[in-house]
Every structure is written in C-alpha cells, then in structure tokens.
Amino acid sequence: MCNLYSSARSQDEIRRAFAVDRDEAGNLPPLPGIFPDQMAPVIHSADGERVLTMMRWGFPPPPKVGTQPVTNVRNVASPYWRPWLKPAHRCLVPVTSFSEYADTKPRKTPVWFALDGSRPLFAFAGIWRPWTGVRGPKRDEPVPEEHRLFSFLTTEANGVVGPVHPKAMPVLLTTAEEWRTWLEAPVEEALQLQRPLPDELMAEVARGSRQDGR
C-alpha cells in the first residue's frame, strides 16, 4: 500500500489550486517525502469554508489489529470506517507524486507515480478524525494528547501502478469537480470516486529515491 508520497508544491500553489478559504497550516515548506505518522497538509470543510491545516497521517488501528497506524482504507463498508465517511470528516490530501515499492533485491526500490513528469497537484480522497492517545515524536514520558488523524481511500491498481504493486493504489482526484464532490456530496455519490485513475492520465516518473521533490 502507499506509505510514502510527496507534496512538493508551494503553500500558495496549494491554496490556489484547491480554492482554500482559510489557511491554518502555518509556514508550510515543500515536502518531498511524507511517511506514516508524520504531519502533512490536508484540506477539509468547516463552517462553509475550505480550510488548509496540518494533520497526522494514520488512523488508530481497529481493535485487535495490532498497533501500527492505518494509512489506507479499502473496505469502506466496514463499521470501523463508516462514521468517518460523512462530509464533515472527508478531506483532500494534496499530492504531487506517490510511491510504491518494487520487489527488487537486495532491497525494495521506491517507484514514483504522478499525473505527468511536471508533477501537477492532485489529491488523495482522504478522511480524518479526532483521537486522543500517544502518537508522533517519541518522548521520555509520553502522555496522551488530542490529535487529528487522516487516512485515504485505495482501490484496485490500474495498468500503470499494477506492474509494481498489483494489489491496490490510492484513489486519485484530479479535477475541481471531483474535489467538490468528495468534500460535499452524499456518501453514496462521493464513494463513486473510489476507482482507479485511467492509465492514460498518469505515469511512472522516477525510481530509486525515497524523496521526489521535482
């Protein structure tokens, strides 16, 4: 599953592309390599506005499913995910490229995918939730804190991603209409976006590095 992506455009480009009304992200540098449990920018709706803010990547796991953050959501029919699929808890995750790992030896090779070689902005179809617990930087005496956590939907792999990672790929949203639908539409309509992007709309753009900052 996708556990590495890049959001390498400027904060101003993100604001303009996604028609952000309110920016609460602070000073946001380009992020060429975002890993699970790190803070990253997301856009959600609040009080009728699109808000750019920072959240931590990875939901708490369902009971009895280990301790690792859950970064990807496939089974949207699960009772564990259904409460967070309503418009109030959907978000757009700004992305310029994402990585899957090719099963090479002696170690796996990061392979990067984008809409094209220029890395235009798109979005993962995300969900978010509040959660109180211990996450983030390791401390000598960790204490539970209030977090806002995000994850994003996956779907079957298309012909571009499939040769590297045949099991799944993230749900990619590429147009203003798709972004509006994901943030605002009823659940049944929004979930129609859970489908692989057509092969001709994306490409493999890099191999080998754990960052993609172009």
Secondary structure, DSSP 8 states (H G I E B T S, - for coil): ----EEE-S-HHHHHHHTT-SEE-S-S---EEEE-TTSEEEEEEEETTEEEEEEEEE-B---TTS-SS-B-EE--TTSTTTGGG-SGGGEEEEEESEEEEEE--SSS-EEEEEESSTT---EEEEEEEEEEEE--SS--SS---EEEEEEEEEEE---TTTTTT--S-EE-EE-SHHHHHHHHHS-HHHHGGG-S---GGG-EEEEES-S----
